[in-house]
Amino acid sequence: MSRKRLRSDIAYSTADRIVVRGHDLVDLIGSASLGDVAFLELKGRLPTPAESVVFNAITVTLVEHGLTPSAIAARLTYLGAPESLQGAVAAGLLGLGGRYGGTVEGVARVLQEGLAGAAPGAGPREVARAIVAGHRAEKRLIPGLGHPTHRGGDPRVPRLLQVAAENGFAGRHVELLGLLGEEASAALDRALPVNATGAIGAIASELEIPWQVCRGLAVMARAIGLVAHLQEELRDPLATEIWSRVEEEGSPPFHDGE
């Protein structure tokens, strides 16, 4: 019985070299941005100038969004285990799910599978209508639409779409996402504008990043933001206040004599 060789095509190291996707790491240091190296890791090649601008734009967008549940989870974990910054970051990353960040994966899957499985000759609006109808029949939300904070429209979306268009990455997936917003808004009779994770899922699909990896874009980028939250926690702690408020407001009232 033959055994699978234990090797990776991503990187290897010797006594005097570290090679990443065929590039000497020493040559990348000081010449490639963090986003470019992330692209290299995922795609196996360095990005073109246009790809670099677009990929860096979507990852920058995902770094920060304030005191989200993931940031709060990281701060509270750090309160309990200040010796483990990495554990606190990991706790925050575990919160990137179906409501925050993880929707990048969901919308990329809807768009990629929607276009791949479209009936021959079906136009993009027909594909959008079929997706909306399918989600409504199964009583599922369409990822990438609407936002609990930016109800009037996500301010990040116009800029993301502008950057994508200026660099030649506003193709079929971006078009389908816009039509999904229109068709879902009409079907539900309420505004459901495209949100940032929706735009990112569409643009990542234009970059031919598989939907199964798209949540990882949020993981990579948000880790940076979470480290910054923990640095702020060192200087100006919030976790103790959160914990004490929950203890105070969440505990049952004490009645003397009972």
Accessible surface in RSA format (square Angstrom, percent):
REM  Atomic radii and reference values for relative SASA: ProtOr
REM  Chains: A
REM  Algorithm: Lee & Richards
REM  Probe-radius: 1.40
REM  Slices: 20
REM RES _ NUM      All-atoms   Total-Side   Main-Chain    Non-polar    All polar
REM                ABS   REL    ABS   REL    ABS   REL    ABS   REL    ABS   REL
RES MET A   1   235.29 121.8 151.13 100.0  84.16 200.4 128.29 109.1 106.99 141.8
RES SER A   2   107.18  90.6  79.73 106.4  27.45  63.2  53.72 114.4  53.46  74.9
RES ARG A   3   222.69  93.5 190.98  97.4  31.71  75.5  71.70  98.0 150.99  91.5
RES LYS A   4   185.89  90.7 156.39  96.0  29.50  70.2 114.69 103.2  71.20  75.8
RES ARG A   5   175.06  73.5 158.30  80.7  16.76  39.9  65.35  89.3 109.71  66.5
RES LEU A   6   178.39  99.3 142.43 101.9  35.96  90.4 147.32 103.5  31.07  83.6
RES ARG A   7   145.33  61.0 106.19  54.1  39.14  93.2  48.42  66.2  96.91  58.7
RES SER A   8    63.14  53.4  43.42  57.9  19.73  45.4  42.91  91.4  20.23  28.3
RES ASP A   9   106.28  74.4  83.27  82.9  23.01  54.4  30.29  71.3  75.98  75.8
RES ILE A  10    73.09  41.6  72.76  54.2   0.33   0.8  72.81  52.4   0.28   0.8
RES ALA A  11    43.85  40.3  26.10  40.3  17.75  40.4  28.72  40.4  15.12  40.1
RES TYR A  12   123.38  57.6 111.52  63.4  11.86  30.9  97.52  73.3  25.86  31.9
RES SER A  13    80.87  68.3  52.97  70.7  27.90  64.3  16.42  35.0  64.45  90.3
RES THR A  14    74.59  53.0  50.97  51.7  23.62  56.3  60.06  80.7  14.53  22.0
RES ALA A  15   117.37 107.9  66.19 102.1  51.18 116.4  78.67 110.8  38.70 102.5
RES ASP A  16   124.37  87.1  90.38  90.0  33.99  80.4  44.77 105.4  79.60  79.4
RES ARG A  17   104.87  44.0  98.40  50.2   6.47  15.4  41.35  56.5  63.52  38.5
RES ILE A  18    82.52  47.0  81.07  60.4   1.44   3.5  81.07  58.4   1.44   3.9
RES VAL A  19     6.34   4.2   6.30   5.7   0.04   0.1   6.30   5.5   0.04   0.1
RES VAL A  20    14.03   9.2  14.03  12.7   0.00   0.0  14.03  12.2   0.00   0.0
RES ARG A  21    64.32  27.0  46.83  23.9  17.49  41.6  10.52  14.4  53.80  32.6
RES GLY A  22    68.94  85.0   0.00   N/A  68.94  85.0  32.65  89.6  36.29  81.3
RES HIS A  23    62.18  34.0  58.68  40.8   3.49   8.9  32.16  33.1  30.02  34.9
RES ASP A  24    29.93  21.0  25.08  25.0   4.85  11.5   5.74  13.5  24.19  24.1
RES LEU A  25    52.28  29.1  52.28  37.4   0.00   0.0  52.28  36.7   0.00   0.0
RES VAL A  26   108.72  71.5 101.33  91.7   7.39  17.8 101.33  88.0   7.39  20.0
RES ASP A  27   101.53  71.1  85.76  85.4  15.77  37.3  31.48  74.1  70.05  69.9
RES LEU A  28     9.63   5.4   8.27   5.9   1.36   3.4   8.37   5.9   1.26   3.4
RES ILE A  29   123.22  70.1 101.33  75.5  21.89  52.8 107.71  77.6  15.51  42.1
RES GLY A  30    85.77 105.8   0.00   N/A  85.77 105.8  42.37 116.3  43.41  97.2
RES SER A  31    89.72  75.8  47.45  63.3  42.27  97.4  50.21 106.9  39.51  55.4
RES ALA A  32    25.90  23.8   4.69   7.2  21.21  48.3   7.55  10.6  18.35  48.6
RES SER A  33    52.75  44.6  38.28  51.1  14.47  33.3  48.22 102.7   4.53   6.4
RES LEU A  34   131.72  73.4 118.81  85.0  12.91  32.5 123.05  86.4   8.67  23.3
RES GLY A  35     8.07  10.0   0.00   N/A   8.07  10.0   5.36  14.7   2.71   6.1
RES ASP A  36    25.48  17.8  25.35  25.2   0.13   0.3   0.35   0.8  25.12  25.1
RES VAL A  37    36.82  24.2  36.82  33.3   0.00   0.0  36.82  32.0   0.00   0.0
RES ALA A  38    18.77  17.3  12.14  18.7   6.63  15.1  18.09  25.5   0.68   1.8
RES PHE A  39     0.51   0.3   0.51   0.3   0.00   0.0   0.51   0.3   0.00   0.0
RES LEU A  40     0.00   0.0   0.00   0.0   0.00   0.0   0.00   0.0   0.00   0.0
RES GLU A  41    66.45  38.2  62.44  47.2   4.01   9.6  24.08  46.6  42.37  34.6
RES LEU A  42    63.42  35.3  36.29  26.0  27.13  68.2  38.55  27.1  24.87  66.9
RES LYS A  43    58.53  28.6  29.34  18.0  29.18  69.5  20.24  18.2  38.29  40.8
RES GLY A  44    32.02  39.5   0.00   N/A  32.02  39.5   9.84  27.0  22.18  49.7
RES ARG A  45   102.04  42.8 100.50  51.2   1.54   3.7  59.42  81.2  42.62  25.8
RES LEU A  46    61.77  34.4  50.35  36.0  11.42  28.7  50.35  35.4  11.42  30.7
RES PRO A  47    20.15  14.7   1.99   1.8  18.16  66.0   2.08   1.7  18.07 112.3
RES THR A  48    66.47  47.3  61.84  62.7   4.62  11.0  62.68  84.2   3.79   5.7
RES PRO A  49   116.98  85.3 107.88  98.3   9.10  33.1 116.11  95.9   0.87   5.4
RES ALA A  50    32.21  29.6  27.75  42.8   4.45  10.1  29.72  41.9   2.49   6.6
RES GLU A  51    17.53  10.1  17.53  13.3   0.00   0.0   0.31   0.6  17.22  14.1
RES SER A  52    21.73  18.4  21.63  28.9   0.11   0.2   8.24  17.6  13.49  18.9
RES VAL A  53    77.38  50.9  69.82  63.2   7.56  18.2  75.42  65.5   1.96   5.3
RES VAL A  54     1.22   0.8   1.22   1.1   0.00   0.0   1.22   1.1   0.00   0.0
RES PHE A  55     0.86   0.4   0.86   0.5   0.00   0.0   0.86   0.5   0.00   0.0
RES ASN A  56    38.10  26.3  37.95  36.7   0.15   0.4  19.51  47.0  18.59  18.0
RES ALA A  57    23.36  21.5  13.01  20.1  10.35  23.5  21.64  30.5   1.72   4.6
RES ILE A  58     0.44   0.3   0.44   0.3   0.00   0.0   0.44   0.3   0.00   0.0
RES THR A  59    19.08  13.6  18.88  19.1   0.20   0.5  14.80  19.9   4.27   6.5
RES VAL A  60   106.07  69.8  98.47  89.1   7.60  18.3  98.90  85.9   7.17  19.5
RES THR A  61    22.60  16.1  11.34  11.5  11.27  26.8   9.63  12.9  12.97  19.6
RES LEU A  62     7.10   4.0   6.37   4.6   0.73   1.8   6.83   4.8   0.27   0.7
RES VAL A  63    35.80  23.6  35.80  32.4   0.00   0.0  35.80  31.1   0.00   0.0
RES GLU A  64    74.96  43.0  62.06  46.9  12.90  30.7  52.90 102.3  22.05  18.0
RES HIS A  65    52.52  28.7  34.23  23.8  18.29  46.8  35.75  36.8  16.77  19.5
RES GLY A  66    35.18  43.4   0.00   N/A  35.18  43.4  31.67  86.9   3.51   7.9
RES LEU A  67    95.98  53.5  68.96  49.3  27.02  67.9  70.02  49.2  25.96  69.9
RES THR A  68    11.21   8.0   7.75   7.9   3.46   8.2   9.90  13.3   1.31   2.0
RES PRO A  69    70.94  51.7  62.93  57.4   8.00  29.1  67.29  55.6   3.64  22.6
RES SER A  70     1.25   1.1   0.33   0.4   0.92   2.1   0.62   1.3   0.63   0.9
RES ALA A  71     2.26   2.1   2.26   3.5   0.00   0.0   2.26   3.2   0.00   0.0
RES ILE A  72    55.25  31.4  55.25  41.2   0.00   0.0  55.25  39.8   0.00   0.0
RES ALA A  73    35.85  33.0  29.69  45.8   6.17  14.0  35.30  49.7   0.55   1.4
RES ALA A  74     0.00   0.0   0.00   0.0   0.00   0.0   0.00   0.0   0.00   0.0
RES ARG A  75     0.67   0.3   0.67   0.3   0.00   0.0   0.00   0.0   0.67   0.4
RES LEU A  76    64.50  35.9  55.76  39.9   8.74  22.0  56.03  39.4   8.47  22.8
RES THR A  77    48.81  34.7  39.59  40.1   9.22  22.0  33.97  45.6  14.84  22.4
RES TYR A  78    23.45  10.9  22.92  13.0   0.53   1.4   9.03   6.8  14.42  17.8
RES LEU A  79    74.59  41.5  53.85  38.5  20.74  52.1  60.06  42.2  14.53  39.1
RES GLY A  80    67.42  83.1   0.00   N/A  67.42  83.1  37.02 101.6  30.40  68.1
RES ALA A  81    26.87  24.7  26.69  41.2   0.18   0.4  26.72  37.6   0.15   0.4
RES PRO A  82    82.32  60.0  68.97  62.9  13.36  48.5  69.27  57.2  13.05  81.1
RES GLU A  83   145.38  83.5 105.79  80.0  39.59  94.3  76.09 147.2  69.29  56.6
RES SER A  84    26.33  22.2  26.03  34.7   0.30   0.7  16.63  35.4   9.69  13.6
RES LEU A  85    72.46  40.4  70.11  50.2   2.35   5.9  70.11  49.2   2.35   6.3
RES GLN A  86   129.92  72.6 124.31  90.9   5.60  13.3  63.25 134.6  66.66  50.6
RES GLY A  87    26.81  33.1   0.00   N/A  26.81  33.1  22.85  62.7   3.96   8.9
RES ALA A  88     0.00   0.0   0.00   0.0   0.00   0.0   0.00   0.0   0.00   0.0
RES VAL A  89    15.40  10.1  15.40  13.9   0.00   0.0  15.40  13.4   0.00   0.0
RES ALA A  90    49.63  45.6  46.04  71.0   3.59   8.2  48.69  68.6   0.94   2.5
RES ALA A  91    24.68  22.7  17.48  27.0   7.20  16.4  19.30  27.2   5.39  14.3
RES GLY A  92     0.00   0.0   0.00   N/A   0.00   0.0   0.00   0.0   0.00   0.0
RES LEU A  93    37.91  21.1  30.63  21.9   7.28  18.3  30.85  21.7   7.06  19.0
RES LEU A  94   157.55  87.7 125.98  90.1  31.56  79.3 129.70  91.1  27.84  74.9
RES GLY A  95    35.39  43.6   0.00   N/A  35.39  43.6  24.54  67.3  10.85  24.3
RES LEU A  96     7.02   3.9   1.16   0.8   5.87  14.8   1.16   0.8   5.87  15.8
RES GLY A  97    21.36  26.3   0.00   N/A  21.36  26.3  21.11  57.9   0.25   0.6
RES GLY A  98    65.80  81.2   0.00   N/A  65.80  81.2  35.15  96.5  30.65  68.6
RES ARG A  99   213.56  89.7 187.40  95.5  26.16  62.3  61.47  84.0 152.09  92.2
RES TYR A 100    73.49  34.3  70.28  40.0   3.20   8.3  41.10  30.9  32.38  39.9
RES GLY A 101     7.62   9.4   0.00   N/A   7.62   9.4   1.72   4.7   5.90  13.2
RES GLY A 102     1.49   1.8   0.00   N/A   1.49   1.8   0.00   0.0   1.49   3.3
RES THR A 103    20.77  14.8  18.48  18.7   2.29   5.5  18.46  24.8   2.30   3.5
RES VAL A 104     0.00   0.0   0.00   0.0   0.00   0.0   0.00   0.0   0.00   0.0
RES GLU A 105    39.86  22.9  39.86  30.2   0.00   0.0   1.23   2.4  38.64  31.5
RES GLY A 106    24.01  29.6   0.00   N/A  24.01  29.6  22.93  62.9   1.08   2.4
RES VAL A 107     0.13   0.1   0.13   0.1   0.00   0.0   0.13   0.1   0.00   0.0
RES ALA A 108     0.00   0.0   0.00   0.0   0.00   0.0   0.00   0.0   0.00   0.0
RES ARG A 109   109.59  46.0 109.59  55.9   0.00   0.0  20.10  27.5  89.49  54.2
RES VAL A 110    21.50  14.1  14.81  13.4   6.69  16.1  20.40  17.7   1.10   3.0
RES LEU A 111     0.00   0.0   0.00   0.0   0.00   0.0   0.00   0.0   0.00   0.0
RES GLN A 112    37.81  21.1  32.10  23.5   5.71  13.6  20.40  43.4  17.41  13.2
RES GLU A 113    83.91  48.2  74.20  56.1   9.72  23.1  37.00  71.6  46.91  38.3
RES GLY A 114    15.15  18.7   0.00   N/A  15.15  18.7  12.21  33.5   2.94   6.6
RES LEU A 115    26.72  14.9  13.74   9.8  12.98  32.6  13.95   9.8  12.77  34.4
RES ALA A 116    92.28  84.8  49.49  76.4  42.79  97.3  61.69  86.9  30.59  81.0
RES GLY A 117    65.32  80.6   0.00   N/A  65.32  80.6  34.97  96.0  30.36  68.0
RES ALA A 118    37.92  34.9  11.51  17.8  26.40  60.1  19.43  27.4  18.49  49.0
RES ALA A 119    66.10  60.8  52.46  81.0  13.64  31.0  57.77  81.4   8.33  22.1
RES PRO A 120   140.04 102.1 107.14  97.7  32.90 119.6 118.58  97.9  21.46 133.4
RES GLY A 121    84.74 104.5   0.00   N/A  84.74 104.5  44.51 122.2  40.22  90.1
RES ALA A 122    35.58  32.7  10.58  16.3  25.00  56.9  13.96  19.7  21.62  57.3
RES GLY A 123    23.38  28.8   0.00   N/A  23.38  28.8  23.13  63.5   0.25   0.6
RES PRO A 124    54.76  39.9  52.66  48.0   2.10   7.6  54.37  44.9   0.39   2.5
RES ARG A 125    88.11  37.0  87.27  44.5   0.84   2.0  35.46  48.5  52.65  31.9
RES GLU A 126   100.05  57.4  93.75  70.9   6.30  15.0  37.66  72.8  62.39  50.9
RES VAL A 127    10.38   6.8   7.15   6.5   3.23   7.8  10.36   9.0   0.02   0.1
RES ALA A 128     0.00   0.0   0.00   0.0   0.00   0.0   0.00   0.0   0.00   0.0
RES ARG A 129   130.61  54.8 125.49  64.0   5.12  12.2  42.38  57.9  88.23  53.5
RES ALA A 130    66.40  61.1  49.72  76.7  16.68  37.9  57.97  81.6   8.43  22.3
RES ILE A 131    20.73  11.8  14.33  10.7   6.40  15.4  20.65  14.9   0.08   0.2
RES VAL A 132     7.66   5.0   7.66   6.9   0.00   0.0   7.66   6.7   0.00   0.0
RES ALA A 133    59.40  54.6  50.02  77.2   9.38  21.3  55.60  78.3   3.81  10.1
RES GLY A 134    30.83  38.0   0.00   N/A  30.83  38.0  30.38  83.4   0.45   1.0
RES HIS A 135    12.32   6.7  12.32   8.6   0.00   0.0   9.97  10.3   2.35   2.7
RES ARG A 136   123.45  51.8 106.53  54.3  16.92  40.3  31.18  42.6  92.27  55.9
RES ALA A 137    86.25  79.3  46.74  72.1  39.50  89.9  59.70  84.1  26.55  70.3
RES GLU A 138   108.11  62.1  83.75  63.4  24.36  58.0  39.74  76.9  68.36  55.8
RES LYS A 139   192.51  93.9 155.81  95.6  36.70  87.4 108.34  97.5  84.17  89.7
RES ARG A 140   125.85  52.8 110.71  56.4  15.14  36.0  59.49  81.3  66.36  40.2
RES LEU A 141   158.87  88.5 143.28 102.5  15.60  39.2 145.21 102.0  13.66  36.8
RES ILE A 142    21.31  12.1  10.92   8.1  10.38  25.0  10.92   7.9  10.38  28.2
RES PRO A 143    27.76  20.2  19.35  17.6   8.42  30.6  27.71  22.9   0.06   0.4
RES GLY A 144     2.12   2.6   0.00   N/A   2.12   2.6   0.00   0.0   2.12   4.8
RES LEU A 145    20.27  11.3   2.02   1.4  18.25  45.9   2.02   1.4  18.25  49.1
RES GLY A 146    15.17  18.7   0.00   N/A  15.17  18.7  12.13  33.3   3.04   6.8
RES HIS A 147    34.94  19.1  21.80  15.2  13.14  33.6  13.40  13.8  21.54  25.1
RES PRO A 148    84.11  61.3  67.51  61.5  16.60  60.3  72.27  59.7  11.83  73.5
RES THR A 149    94.60  67.3  69.03  70.0  25.56  60.9  49.58  66.6  45.01  68.0
RES HIS A 150    43.88  24.0  37.71  26.2   6.17  15.8  30.18  31.1  13.69  15.9
RES ARG A 151   183.02  76.8 162.42  82.8  20.61  49.1  66.28  90.6 116.74  70.8
RES GLY A 152    87.05 107.4   0.00   N/A  87.05 107.4  43.33 118.9  43.73  97.9
RES GLY A 153    30.13  37.2   0.00   N/A  30.13  37.2  15.87  43.6  14.25  31.9
RES ASP A 154     5.42   3.8   0.58   0.6   4.84  11.5   0.64   1.5   4.78   4.8
RES PRO A 155    89.98  65.6  64.79  59.1  25.19  91.6  74.47  61.5  15.51  96.4
RES ARG A 156    58.71  24.6  52.81  26.9   5.90  14.0  42.47  58.0  16.24   9.8
RES VAL A 157    13.23   8.7  13.23  12.0   0.00   0.0  13.23  11.5   0.00   0.0
RES PRO A 158    88.42  64.4  77.02  70.2  11.40  41.4  83.80  69.2   4.61  28.7
RES ARG A 159   138.37  58.1 135.74  69.2   2.63   6.3  60.87  83.2  77.50  47.0
RES LEU A 160     6.60   3.7   5.66   4.0   0.95   2.4   5.94   4.2   0.66   1.8
RES LEU A 161    53.54  29.8  51.10  36.6   2.44   6.1  51.48  36.2   2.06   5.5
RES GLN A 162    85.82  48.0  78.49  57.4   7.33  17.4  29.10  61.9  56.72  43.0
RES VAL A 163    10.49   6.9  10.47   9.5   0.02   0.1  10.49   9.1   0.00   0.0
RES ALA A 164     0.23   0.2   0.05   0.1   0.18   0.4   0.05   0.1   0.18   0.5
RES ALA A 165    59.73  54.9  39.87  61.5  19.86  45.2  41.34  58.2  18.39  48.7
RES GLU A 166   116.75  67.0  76.91  58.2  39.84  94.9  45.05  87.1  71.70  58.5
RES ASN A 167    36.29  25.0  23.05  22.3  13.24  31.9   5.96  14.3  30.33  29.3
RES GLY A 168    65.51  80.8   0.00   N/A  65.51  80.8  36.34  99.7  29.17  65.3
RES PHE A 169    34.59  17.3  33.35  20.7   1.24   3.2  34.59  21.0   0.00   0.0
RES ALA A 170    52.39  48.2  22.12  34.1  30.27  68.9  23.03  32.4  29.36  77.8
RES GLY A 171    30.42  37.5   0.00   N/A  30.42  37.5  29.54  81.1   0.88   2.0
RES ARG A 172   149.12  62.6 144.93  73.9   4.20  10.0  64.67  88.4  84.45  51.2
RES HIS A 173    26.74  14.6  26.74  18.6   0.00   0.0  18.88  19.5   7.87   9.2
RES VAL A 174    21.65  14.2  18.24  16.5   3.41   8.2  18.24  15.8   3.41   9.3
RES GLU A 175    88.39  50.7  77.07  58.3  11.32  26.9  36.85  71.3  51.54  42.1
RES LEU A 176     0.00   0.0   0.00   0.0   0.00   0.0   0.00   0.0   0.00   0.0
RES LEU A 177     2.37   1.3   2.37   1.7   0.00   0.0   2.37   1.7   0.00   0.0
RES GLY A 178    32.12  39.6   0.00   N/A  32.12  39.6  28.48  78.2   3.64   8.2
RES LEU A 179    19.69  11.0  19.08  13.7   0.61   1.5  19.08  13.4   0.61   1.6
RES LEU A 180     0.06   0.0   0.06   0.0   0.00   0.0   0.06   0.0   0.00   0.0
RES GLY A 181     6.34   7.8   0.00   N/A   6.34   7.8   5.97  16.4   0.37   0.8
RES GLU A 182    96.33  55.3  83.96  63.5  12.38  29.5  42.85  82.9  53.49  43.7
RES GLU A 183    24.13  13.9  22.78  17.2   1.35   3.2   1.26   2.4  22.87  18.7
RES ALA A 184     0.65   0.6   0.65   1.0   0.00   0.0   0.65   0.9   0.00   0.0
RES SER A 185    28.25  23.9  24.93  33.3   3.33   7.7  19.99  42.6   8.26  11.6
RES ALA A 186    78.69  72.3  47.46  73.2  31.23  71.0  59.56  83.9  19.13  50.7
RES ALA A 187    39.80  36.6  13.10  20.2  26.71  60.8  24.19  34.1  15.62  41.4
RES LEU A 188    69.37  38.6  49.78  35.6  19.59  49.2  53.59  37.6  15.78  42.5
RES ASP A 189   133.94  93.8 110.70 110.2  23.24  55.0  31.90  75.1 102.05 101.8
RES ARG A 190   134.65  56.5 121.68  62.0  12.97  30.9  60.63  82.9  74.02  44.9
RES ALA A 191    83.23  76.5  56.76  87.6  26.46  60.2  61.87  87.1  21.35  56.6
RES LEU A 192    22.08  12.3  20.36  14.6   1.73   4.3  20.47  14.4   1.61   4.3
RES PRO A 193    43.05  31.4  31.54  28.8  11.51  41.8  42.46  35.1   0.59   3.7
RES VAL A 194    22.89  15.1  15.91  14.4   6.98  16.8  15.91  13.8   6.98  18.9
RES ASN A 195    14.69  10.1  14.42  13.9   0.27   0.7   2.22   5.3  12.47  12.1
RES ALA A 196     1.15   1.1   1.06   1.6   0.09   0.2   1.06   1.5   0.09   0.2
RES THR A 197    21.10  15.0  20.47  20.7   0.63   1.5  16.93  22.7   4.17   6.3
RES GLY A 198     0.00   0.0   0.00   N/A   0.00   0.0   0.00   0.0   0.00   0.0
RES ALA A 199     0.00   0.0   0.00   0.0   0.00   0.0   0.00   0.0   0.00   0.0
RES ILE A 200     0.11   0.1   0.11   0.1   0.00   0.0   0.11   0.1   0.00   0.0
RES GLY A 201     0.00   0.0   0.00   N/A   0.00   0.0   0.00   0.0   0.00   0.0
RES ALA A 202     0.00   0.0   0.00   0.0   0.00   0.0   0.00   0.0   0.00   0.0
RES ILE A 203     1.15   0.7   1.15   0.9   0.00   0.0   1.15   0.8   0.00   0.0
RES ALA A 204     0.00   0.0   0.00   0.0   0.00   0.0   0.00   0.0   0.00   0.0
RES SER A 205     3.53   3.0   0.00   0.0   3.53   8.1   0.06   0.1   3.47   4.9
RES GLU A 206    31.43  18.0  17.15  13.0  14.28  34.0   1.70   3.3  29.74  24.3
RES LEU A 207     6.93   3.9   0.52   0.4   6.41  16.1   3.40   2.4   3.53   9.5
RES GLU A 208   138.60  79.6 118.83  89.9  19.76  47.1  43.33  83.8  95.26  77.8
RES ILE A 209     2.82   1.6   1.85   1.4   0.97   2.3   2.17   1.6   0.65   1.8
RES PRO A 210    70.62  51.5  65.08  59.3   5.54  20.2  70.50  58.2   0.13   0.8
RES TRP A 211    43.32  17.4  43.32  21.0   0.00   0.0  35.25  18.8   8.07  13.1
RES GLN A 212   113.70  63.6  89.66  65.5  24.04  57.2  43.93  93.5  69.77  52.9
RES VAL A 213    55.51  36.5  51.11  46.3   4.40  10.6  55.51  48.2   0.00   0.0
RES CYS A 214     0.00   0.0   0.00   0.0   0.00   0.0   0.00   0.0   0.00   0.0
RES ARG A 215    81.95  34.4  81.95  41.8   0.00   0.0  27.57  37.7  54.38  33.0
RES GLY A 216    26.35  32.5   0.00   N/A  26.35  32.5  23.29  63.9   3.06   6.9
RES LEU A 217     0.03   0.0   0.03   0.0   0.00   0.0   0.03   0.0   0.00   0.0
RES ALA A 218     1.78   1.6   1.78   2.7   0.00   0.0   1.78   2.5   0.00   0.0
RES VAL A 219    53.20  35.0  53.10  48.1   0.11   0.3  53.10  46.1   0.11   0.3
RES MET A 220    75.97  39.3  62.10  41.1  13.87  33.0  45.63  38.8  30.34  40.2
RES ALA A 221     3.97   3.7   0.46   0.7   3.51   8.0   3.97   5.6   0.00   0.0
RES ARG A 222    19.69   8.3  19.69  10.0   0.00   0.0   5.33   7.3  14.36   8.7
RES ALA A 223    26.35  24.2  26.08  40.2   0.27   0.6  26.35  37.1   0.00   0.0
RES ILE A 224    86.50  49.2  80.96  60.3   5.54  13.3  84.67  61.0   1.83   5.0
RES GLY A 225     1.63   2.0   0.00   N/A   1.63   2.0   1.63   4.5   0.00   0.0
RES LEU A 226     0.59   0.3   0.59   0.4   0.00   0.0   0.59   0.4   0.00   0.0
RES VAL A 227    68.66  45.2  68.42  61.9   0.24   0.6  68.42  59.4   0.24   0.7
RES ALA A 228    52.42  48.2  44.29  68.4   8.13  18.5  48.10  67.7   4.32  11.4
RES HIS A 229    20.06  11.0  17.82  12.4   2.24   5.7  17.67  18.2   2.39   2.8
RES LEU A 230     0.46   0.3   0.17   0.1   0.29   0.7   0.36   0.3   0.10   0.3
RES GLN A 231   100.59  56.2  98.40  71.9   2.19   5.2  21.32  45.4  79.27  60.1
RES GLU A 232    73.32  42.1  73.21  55.4   0.11   0.3  14.41  27.9  58.90  48.1
RES GLU A 233    11.01   6.3   8.45   6.4   2.56   6.1   6.20  12.0   4.81   3.9
RES LEU A 234   121.03  67.4  92.08  65.9  28.95  72.8  96.29  67.6  24.74  66.6
RES ARG A 235   168.00  70.5 132.24  67.4  35.76  85.1  73.86 100.9  94.14  57.1
RES ASP A 236    90.80  63.6  89.33  88.9   1.48   3.5  18.78  44.2  72.02  71.8
RES PRO A 237    78.52  57.2  63.21  57.6  15.30  55.6  63.21  52.2  15.30  95.1
RES LEU A 238    59.50  33.1  59.45  42.5   0.04   0.1  59.45  41.8   0.04   0.1
RES ALA A 239     0.05   0.0   0.05   0.1   0.00   0.0   0.05   0.1   0.00   0.0
RES THR A 240    68.24  48.5  68.24  69.2   0.00   0.0  55.87  75.0  12.36  18.7
RES GLU A 241    88.60  50.9  85.46  64.7   3.14   7.5  35.58  68.8  53.02  43.3
RES ILE A 242    48.04  27.3  44.56  33.2   3.48   8.4  47.93  34.5   0.12   0.3
RES TRP A 243   144.56  58.0 142.23  68.8   2.33   5.5 125.57  67.0  18.98  30.8
RES SER A 244    47.75  40.3  42.54  56.8   5.21  12.0  36.65  78.0  11.10  15.5
RES ARG A 245   117.74  49.4 116.97  59.6   0.77   1.8  29.01  39.6  88.73  53.8
RES VAL A 246    96.08  63.2  90.16  81.6   5.92  14.3  94.82  82.4   1.26   3.4
RES GLU A 247    96.55  55.4  91.72  69.4   4.82  11.5  20.03  38.7  76.51  62.5
RES GLU A 248   135.36  77.7 107.77  81.5  27.58  65.7  46.16  89.3  89.20  72.8
RES GLU A 249   115.64  66.4  80.16  60.6  35.48  84.5  41.85  81.0  73.79  60.2
RES GLY A 250    59.48  73.4   0.00   N/A  59.48  73.4  29.94  82.2  29.54  66.2
RES SER A 251    58.53  49.5  40.52  54.1  18.01  41.5  28.70  61.1  29.83  41.8
RES PRO A 252   115.86  84.4  96.73  88.2  19.13  69.5 103.08  85.1  12.77  79.4
RES PRO A 253   105.68  77.0  82.28  75.0  23.40  85.1  93.35  77.1  12.33  76.7
RES PHE A 254   172.92  86.5 141.60  87.7  31.32  81.5 145.43  88.2  27.49  78.7
RES HIS A 255    97.34  53.2  90.37  62.8   6.97  17.8  58.41  60.2  38.93  45.3
RES ASP A 256   135.99  95.3 107.22 106.7  28.78  68.0  33.65  79.2 102.35 102.1
RES GLY A 257    80.61  99.4   0.00   N/A  80.61  99.4  42.38 116.3  38.23  85.6
RES GLU A 258   168.02  96.5 101.03  76.4  67.00 159.5  77.48 149.9  90.55  73.9
END  Absolute sums over single chains surface
CHAIN  1 A    14983.5      11443.8       3539.7       9092.3       5891.2
END  Absolute sums over all chains
TOTAL         14983.5      11443.8       3539.7       9092.3       5891.2
